[in-house]
């Protein structure tokens, strides 16, 4: 088990986030559980991955392509909206 903030700091430092100017916000996008025991990873944050993580009772998702992007509306609509 790992604390969410500990994992966040580790990933931020290991991936050297501050060394890159990116087209999307890097790092934690949606805060979840404080203590993480089961982590699911995938390429892109999408409904199928979220559903799989729920089915697997995951505490967190780790993805390459996050849910939010720079210069994009903050509304949860379109592909970000759940039915």
N, C-alpha and C positions, 0 to 999 in steps of 0.2 A: 504494500500500500504506500502511496506517496501523496503528500499534500499538494493541492492544485498550485499554490503559489511557488512551491519548491520546483515543481515540474516546469512551470512557466519561466522561472528564472533560468533554470538549466537549459531549456530549449533556446531561449533568447540569447544566452551567451554562446552556447555550442554552435548555433546556426549563424552567429554574428549578425544579427538582424540590423544593428545600427550601421553596418558597413555597406548597406544596400539602399538605393533609392528605387523603390518598387512602384508598380502601378496599382497595387492593392495594399490595404493595411495588413501588416504581418503581426502575428501574435494572437493572444486571446481575443476572440470575437464575441463569444457568447459564454457567459459565466455559468457554470453548472455546480456540481457537487464539490465540496471542499476537500474530501478525501477520495482519492481515485484508486480503486483496486483493479478494475478491468477497463482497458483502453482499446478502442477499435480504431483502426486507421483505414484511410481510403484516399483516392486521388482527389475527388471533388465532393464538397458538401452538397448533398441533394437528398430528396425525400427517400429514395431507396436505401441510401446509406443510413440515414436517420432511423428508418424502420428496422433495418438489420441490427443496428446498435441497440434499439429498444428490445428486439427479440432476444438478443444475446445478453440483455441486462447489463450493458456497458455503463460505466460511470462517466466516460468522456470520449470524444471523437478527436482524432488528429488527422488533418487533411492538408494536402498541398494547395488546392484551390479552395479558399474559404467561401463564406456565405456572402460577405459584403466586399464591395470594390470601391475604389476611389472614383469620384465623378459619377456616382450612381445614386439614385434616389434612396432615401432611408426607409421608404415604405416597404412593408412586407406584402408584396403583391406579385402577380405573375408566377414565375417558377418558384419563388420563395414562399408563396402562400400555400397553406395546407387546406384541404377541403374539410 
